[in-house]
Amino acid sequence: MSVLQQEVVDKVTKLSDDNLQFILEMINRFMQPEEQDEKEVDFRRIGVAKGQKLYDDDYDFDEMNDDIAKMFGVM
């Protein structure tokens, strides 16, 4: 085990179960295998947003970009 790995293990062993669960969720969310297809990517929510559907499937996030840019004087 490398020095860096040992340092991580030492820090993790001192954490509470809640903190360990949070770290595991973050690892599972952000360290996905590269060979996954786009359709198979799991966009699970963590924390307070867990299990919530926050917007419609057909919502276009870029629809208002031009208006927002004008509001902030970008265009």
N, C-alpha and C positions, 0 to 999 in steps of 0.2 A: 504494500500500500504506500502510495506516495505521501509526502509531507502534507500536500494540499488536501488530499483525501482524508488523512488523519485529522487535520484541523476541522474539516467539515463534520466528520463523525463526532468529534469532541463537542462541538457546538450543538449539534442536533440531539445528542443524548441528554442534554440539560433542559430541553424544551418540554412544555406541557403537552398533553394529548391534543388539545385544541390547536395549538401552534403546529404540531406535527401534521394534523389533518389538513390544515391550511397549506402547508408546504407541499404535501402530497398532491393536493388538488392543483396547485400551481405547476408542479412538475408534470402531472398528467395532461394539463391543458396546453402548456407551452413547449414541451419536449416530445412532440409527436414524431413518429417515424416519417422520413422523407418520402417513402414510396407509397403513401396513402393517396388515393384519388381524392379529388376535391369533393365529390359527393359523400365520401366516407368520413370526412373530418367532423368530429363531434364538437359542436359549439356549445358545450355545457356552460351554464352560468354558475358562479360560485358566490358564496356569502349571501347577502340579503337578496340578490337577484336570482338565486337558485330556484329553478322550476318556474320562473315567470316568463310569460311571453310579452315582451315590452313593445312590440310593433308588429304590424301586419306583414305577411310574407311578400306582398306586392308593393310595399312602401318603397319609394325611390328617394334615397338619402341625398342624391345629388340634384334633385329637382330645384331647390332654392339656392344653390351655390352662387348664381349670378346676383340675386337680390342681396344675399348676405355680403358679398364682396362690395357691392355698391354702398351698403350701410356703413362699412368700415373704410370706405374710400380707396379700395384696392383697384378698382377699375376706373 
